[in-house]
């Protein structure tokens, strides 16, 4: 499971944003189930950034985001995030020279026993 959080910052705020990200990344990688964290700057639009964290399971991510240590460390950064979806489960993966692999998620399937949606 990956969390991908987008940010936008003008050049005069870039150094501060990167420092806030360093504090948050350090807190994330100390959590159980965190498989890594990266903070990236967009090459095409240098004022855009992404915080990408990878988690073994959705529950690990949710427990980390609920912990007081992570809240204190990441809150100043996450206040600046863009309002976009951020949690993604891997569906397909391929490595060079290998086959495309399909993955399920650790989320429950939607309940389809009710009446059909009018939409």
Residue pairs with C-beta under 8 A, 6 or more apart in sequence:
1 54
1 55
1 56
1 57
1 58
1 60
1 61
1 87
1 88
1 89
1 90
1 105
1 106
2 52
2 53
2 54
2 55
2 87
2 88
2 89
2 90
3 51
3 52
3 53
3 55
3 61
3 86
3 87
3 88
4 50
4 51
4 52
4 86
4 88
5 50
5 51
5 52
5 78
5 81
5 82
5 84
5 86
6 48
6 49
6 50
6 81
6 82
6 84
6 86
7 17
7 48
7 49
7 50
7 51
7 77
7 80
7 81
7 82
8 47
8 48
8 49
8 82
9 16
9 17
9 47
9 49
9 80
10 47
11 46
11 47
14 47
17 49
17 77
17 80
18 39
20 76
20 77
20 80
21 39
21 49
21 51
21 77
22 39
23 73
23 74
23 76
23 77
24 37
24 51
24 70
24 73
24 74
24 77
24 78
25 37
25 38
25 39
25 51
26 73
27 69
27 70
27 72
27 73
27 74
28 34
28 37
28 53
28 64
28 70
28 74
29 36
29 37
30 69
31 60
31 63
31 64
31 67
31 70
32 60
32 63
32 64
33 55
33 56
33 57
33 59
33 60
33 61
33 63
33 64
34 53
34 54
34 55
34 56
34 60
34 64
35 54
35 55
35 56
36 53
36 54
37 51
37 52
37 53
37 54
38 50
38 51
38 52
38 53
39 49
39 50
39 51
39 52
40 49
40 50
40 52
41 48
41 49
42 48
42 49
42 50
51 77
51 81
53 61
55 61
55 64
57 106
58 87
58 89
58 105
58 106
58 107
59 106
61 87
64 70
65 71
65 74
89 103
89 105
89 106
89 107
90 103
90 105
91 102
91 103
91 105
92 100
92 101
92 102
92 103
93 100
93 101
93 103
94 100
94 101
